[in-house]
Amino acid sequence: MPQSASAPRAPVHRGAAATGGVTGPGSGAPGAGELLQLLRDGRPRTRAELARLTGLARSTVNIRVDALLASGLLAPSGRAASTGGRPPTRFVFNPQARVVVGADLGATHANVALTDLTGQPLSEVAERVDISAGPITVLDWVVATIRRLLDEADKDIEDLVGIGIGLPGPVEHSSGRPMRPPIMPGWDGYDVPGHVRHHWDVPVLVDNDVNLMALGEHVMAHPEVDHLLFVKVATGIGAGIISGRRLLRGAVGAAGDLGHVVVPHASDVLCTCGNTGCLEAVASGHAIIKHLTAAGVPAMTNRDVVALVCNGNTPATQAVHQAGRTIGEILATCVSLLNPELVVIGGSLAQAGESLIAGVREVVYGRSLPLATAHLQIVPATTGIQVGVIGAATMAIQHALAADRVDEVIASASSPPITADG
């Protein structure tokens, strides 16, 4: 792994999250973390350019750049054109300095990826895993898979700076504990971060899988968009909300739970959550399969439904289109309320082509406020099956590379070791 300085590098993060910046005497390079935020855009810059951009004294920039070089988070990147004398060196963010893990756990699948510090997957494992097997079984599989990926990539604990995990149910993000998840028996209140941190003393962050899909799609496919609504249509239905370039989770992590919003014309349909009339009960993959089976059309999985639509099966195409219209009824309200620039439709049923999205567009554009839809685009997701692990990795990266946390680590690395003499 490339390093930019001969001094031993500092780990980016160890243990619990920092709670504030480091600015006191002997803190190494206070403000180096803020400088790193500027450089994370991947554009090489000289020390003089950084001084001009930040308004800092050249001596201050030198201290911060040197600290980031020693940590490995910054690397030399050639030389700028000379204006007289020796050409100045440019420096660039080094995403290969460390690795993070992103884990996307669905109802019946699990993807785990080792990524660099931009969220780009370096290696990945995808297997069929049943979330209903319970937290111990599933998380032990996750731990074993992470260990395998680290071993295969020849990485050790000092290379790993965080783990992000997405779960298919409501999550209290502050604690990482699932909260009454409808399809996850035995998971309610389980200490997911604690289970994983028993094996690695690094930050473990947990969130709802759709939130992380929204984060992954935003970062990889639509980084220029400030306001985005990601809707997953699969075995269940949910949404992730990006507003002002920030993921909105709500008071207890329940924001975006579209699947259990009541559809007025379906008041007699029982949902897995115990209520009746939920959107998920009438427009999810499970609901479409149930409808097709009753009509004599063989379909057992969402993949079967997608195959039927792609092969021109009329009942399947009509059922998926109607599901899109029903979802559009709920999204019309969301669009008027949240005013996103972009609605992205993802999940396994989005692979059915235009049938689903056409139904969504039809209703949203017809029922939402004209001001809200004047420039609104409704598009299919483009990141693919990796969107969940990329989002989970991005969550871990944002935590590990936050300015105050980088400052804390640089400060701890520059402090003299404690000896027996004190």
Secondary structure, 3 states (H helix, E strand, C coil): CCCCCCCCCCCCCCCCCCCCCCCCCCCCCCCHHHHHHHHCCCCCEEHHHHHHHHCCCHHHHHHHHHHHHHHCCEEEEEECCCCCCCCCEEEEECCCCCEEEEEEECCCEEEEEEECCCCCEEEEEEEECCHHHCHHHHHHHHHHHHHHHHHHCCCCCCCEEEEEEEECCCEECCCCEECCCCCCCCCCCCCHHHHHHCCCCCCEEEEEHHHHHHHHHHHHHCCCCCCEEEEEECCCEEEEEEECCEEECCCCCCCCCHHHCECHHHCCCECCCCCECEHHHHHCHHHHHHHHHHCCCCCCCHHHHHHHHHCCCHHHHHHHHHHHHHHHHHHHHHHHHHCCCEEEEECHHHHHCHHHHHHHHHHHHHHCCHHHHCCCEEEECCCHHHHHHHHHHHHHHHHHCCHHHHHHHHHHHHCCCCCCCC
